[in-house]
Amino acid sequence: MDVLSDVMTVLRTGRPFAARFARVSPWANRHPGHTGGFGVQVMVRGSAVVTMDSGETFKLEEGDALLLPLGGSHTIGDAVDTPLDPPCDPNAIRTDSIVRTNVDNPTHVALCMAYELAPGRTHPMIASMPAYVHMPADPEARPEFAAAVALLDAELRQQQSGGDTVVHALLDAILMYLLRAMLGHRTEQCPFSGWGAALADDAIAAALGAIHADPARQWTVASLGEVAGLSRSAFSRRFTDLVGQPPLGYLTSWRLTLAARLLADTDAPLSSVARQVGYASEFAFAAAFKRDFGTPPGQFRKRTPACDPTDHGPALTGEAAHLFRSPTVPV
């Protein structure tokens, strides 16, 4: 699995949510945000005005996407001075993790998506992202994204057998297309530093790929430098500058992130989990895990519910579920 897919697969928890909201002007909604949520909204008909809590205001034109990697709060409406609507849309039709609203002759249609990220763990890729990213429509440069959005819009307009499977697959595709655009090789267009530059740097991308392909291997700075084709010192400097952590610091952090996922999703013995993430002994693994997570791995497992990101299992509950009652971006 490539680095980008690996990071998002391991960090995701539960099932993604999708919503299609058809509206008639005037309309406006306030969204309080949700720490630990990754939200996306795409305008497929009409335009909307977004106001972030920072005071920044911008227009989402038809085909534009708004990404909220950190679950930021905002207000969105057909115009900046439209009064806010009630928080719950009486026309919304909810089918488990899919929400739809239907009105005759809508002036505006938006597709909204959200992922819940694993609690207590922030990967440097997510941490390096800005509060929001406004991505203007560019169907010529991103035809696959435009096609996936059109397919998702069609699926969400109607209820058909197998729809959940199709919708969740399209959500994954749309998220990856957007992240590709943000983290791609055209670094001058990257809206944030760090991981955008790291994945665009062939040497550092090769080292990251090696770590993610075989995290249990006893990597050293020198051996990772060989993969990158750089001297030990040059590799260490460049990796730290771009990733934000020294090579072995990132390796340790990723191993423990994988371990947390294994503890939550499997009943493998601690000794097996330790071996899978590169620790020679259960004792060494337990000590490292407790330093990083603040609790021994056995206790972590007992208090953490299973959350296999490849399983479209139970929907979100508690605060996350409450936030999805909002009739636009569910974060």
N, C-alpha and C positions, 0 to 999 in steps of 0.2 A: 504494500500500500504506500502511495506517495505521502510526503510529509503533510501537505495540506489536508488531505482526506483523513490521515491518521489523527491529526490534532482534533479535527471537528468530530470524528467518530468517538474518540475517547472522552471528550469534554461534554458531549451532548448527553442529556438524560431524558427519559420519558419519550413521549411522542411529540412531533411537531404539531402546531396548530395552523389552520388555514381559515380564512374568512373572505367572503366576497360581499361588498356593501354597495348596493345601488341606492342612490339618493336623488332627491329633487331639491334644488336651491329654494330657500337658503338653509344651510346646515353648518354646524361647527361643533367640535368635540374637544374635550380636555382629557389628556392621557397622563396619569400620574407617574408612569414609568415603573420599572421593575428591575432591581439589581439582580444580575444573574440571568437576565433574559437577553436574547439576540433577536431583534425585530426587523422586519422588512416590510415596506409598503410600496406598491406599484400602482400608479394611476393608469387605468386603461381607457377611461373616457373622461373628458373634461380636465380641468386644472384645479389645484387647491393651493391655499396659502398656509405655510407652516411657520409657527413661531416657537422657537426653542426657549427654554427657561432663561438662557443667557441674554435673551432679547433679540437674537438674530432672526430675521424673517426672510423667507425665500419662497419662490413659487414652484410647485411641482406641476410640470406640464405633462400632457398626455405621453405616456411611455417612460416617464422619469421614475427612478427608484430612490427611496429614502431608506438608508440602513441605520439602525440604532444598535451598534455592537454592545453597548454597555447598558442598554435598557433605559435610556434617557426619557424624561418627561417632556411633553410638548403640547401645543394646541394646533389643531388643523381645521380648516373650514373653507367654504367657497369664497369667502372674502375676509379680510383681516378684522372688519368691524361687525361681523355677524354674531349675534348673541349665542351663547353656548346652548346646545340641546341637552335634554336630560341624559344621564349617563347610560341608561339602558334603552335599546331600540326595541319597541314592541313588535316590529315586523321581522325581527331576527328569527331565523329557523336554525336550531342547533341540532346537529347530529353527531354526538360524541365530540370529536376534535375538529369538526368542520362547522362553520357558521355561515349562514347566507341571509341576505335581506333581498326582498324583491319588491319593486315598485313599478308602476307603469311609466313608461317614457322617462327613465332616469336621465338627469343632466350630468351626473357624475357616477363613475364606477371605480372602486379601488379594490385591489387584492392585497390582503394583509397576511403575513406569515410570522411565526415566532418559534424560537427554539428555547428550551430551558437548558441552561448550562449547569454542569455538575457543581454543587455548592462547595465552598471552602477551597477552591482551586482555580487560580487564574493563570492561564498560559500566557507567556510573554507576547504571543501573537495577538491575543485579545486585549491584553493590557496596553499594548502600543497603539491600539486603534483610537481614533477621536470619538467624541460623544456622538457625532452623527456624520454621515457621508451622504451628500446629495449627488446622485449619479444621473446626469442628463441622458435622455434617450439617444441611442446611436445604433439603430437597427443594422446599418451597413457594417459597423465594426463588431457588433455583437448579435449576429443573426440568430445564433442558437438560444440566446437569452430571450429575444423577442418571440421566438417560436415556442419556447417553454411557457412563457407568460400567456400566450394565446391558448395553448393547450390547457393550462390551469384554469383560465377564465371559462373555457368551454365546459370543463369538468364541474366547476363550482356553480355553473348556471343550472345544473340539473342533477338529479340523484339517479345514479345507475348502479347496477350490481358491479362490484369490484372497484367502486369509486374511491374508497379509502386507500387502497393499495396504489392506485394511479396517482391520487392527489399527493400522498406522502413521497412518492418517487419524484414527482415534479417539484415539490418543495426542495428536496435535496439537490436536484439539478439546478434550480434557480439560485439557491444559496451558493453553490460551487461556482456557477458562472459569474456571480457578482464578486466573490472572493478572488477568483482568477483575475478579473478586471482590476481589482484593487491591488493585488499582490503580484501582478504579472511582470513580464520582463521590461515593459515600458516604464522604467522607474521614474521618469520625469513626470508621469501622470499619477504616481502613487500619492494618495492624500495623507500618508503618515510615514514616518521613518521606521527603522528597525527591520521588521520582518519583510516589508516590501523589498527593501534593498538586499536583505539576506537571501531571499529566495531568487532574486535576480542575479546574485553573485554566483557564478558557476562553482567556484571553489567552496564557498560556505554552504551552498545548496547541496553539493556532493557530500559534505561532512554530515549535514543534517539528515540527508537521506540514509546514510550509513547507520547513524544512531537509531533512526526510526525503524530501519529494516532489521536490525539486530541489537536491541537495547541491552540484552544480557551479556553481550561480548565484553571482555575486559579491555575496553578501549583506554588508550592513553592519549595525551595531547599529541605525542609524536605519531602514533598510528593514525589518528584522525587527520593530522597534517599531511601524512602520506596520501590519504584518500583525496584530500583537497589539492594536492600537488604543491604544497607550500612548506617552507621550513617551519619548525616547531614554533619559533618565536613569532614569525610573520602570521602564521595561522592563528595563534592564540590572540594576537592583537586584533586581527580583522574579525574573528568570530565574536569576540567580546564587544567590539565597537558596533557590530550590526545586530547581533542577537540580544545584547544587553546583559549577558551572563558569560562567564568563562566557559570553555567547552565542557570541562568536567562538572561544573556547577549545573549546566543545562542537562547533562546526561543524568546526574543524580535526581534532579527535579522531575525529569520525564519518567525515569524508572519508578519513582514513588507515585507519580500520577497514574501510571499503568497499574501499579500495585493496588492503589485505592479502588480502581475499577474492578480488578480481579477479586478483591475482598468483598465488594458490594454485589457482584454478579455471579460469583461461583462459590462453591463450598470446598474448594481446594485447600488442603492443609497449608499452614503458614510456611512450612519448609518448602512446599512446592511453589507457592507464590514467590518466596525469596529467590529460588533458583530461576524462575521465569524472568525475573527482572534483574538478574545479575549479581545476587548476593550469595556468597559461599556458605553462609550459615544463617539459621533462623535468628540467632541472637543479634548478629550484625544488622540484619534487616529490621528487626523490631526496634533496635536503638535508633537507626536512621529514620524510620517511619515516625516514631514518637517525637523526635526532634523537629521534624517537618510539619506534622499534623497536630502535635500537641496531645496525642492520645495513642496508646498501644494499638497495634493492628487488630488484636482480638476484640477490643472494645469498639473500635471503629466499625468492624464488621457487624457487631450486634446492634448498633444504633443506626446503621445506614441501610435504607431499603434498597433492594435490587433495582437496577435501572439500566437494562440492556438497551443501548441506543439503536440496535438493529431490530428490536421488537416493538411493534406498534401496540404496546400494552396499555396499562391503565392511564387515563388522562391525568393531567395535573390536578392537584387538589390544593386546598388552603388558599394562601395569598395569590399564588399563580393563577389558580382557577378563577378567583374573584376578578383579577385584572382582565380576564378574557371576556368579561361581561360588557366591556367597552365596545362601542360599535365601530371602532376603526382599529388602528394598530394595537394589537394585544400585548403591549409591554408596558 
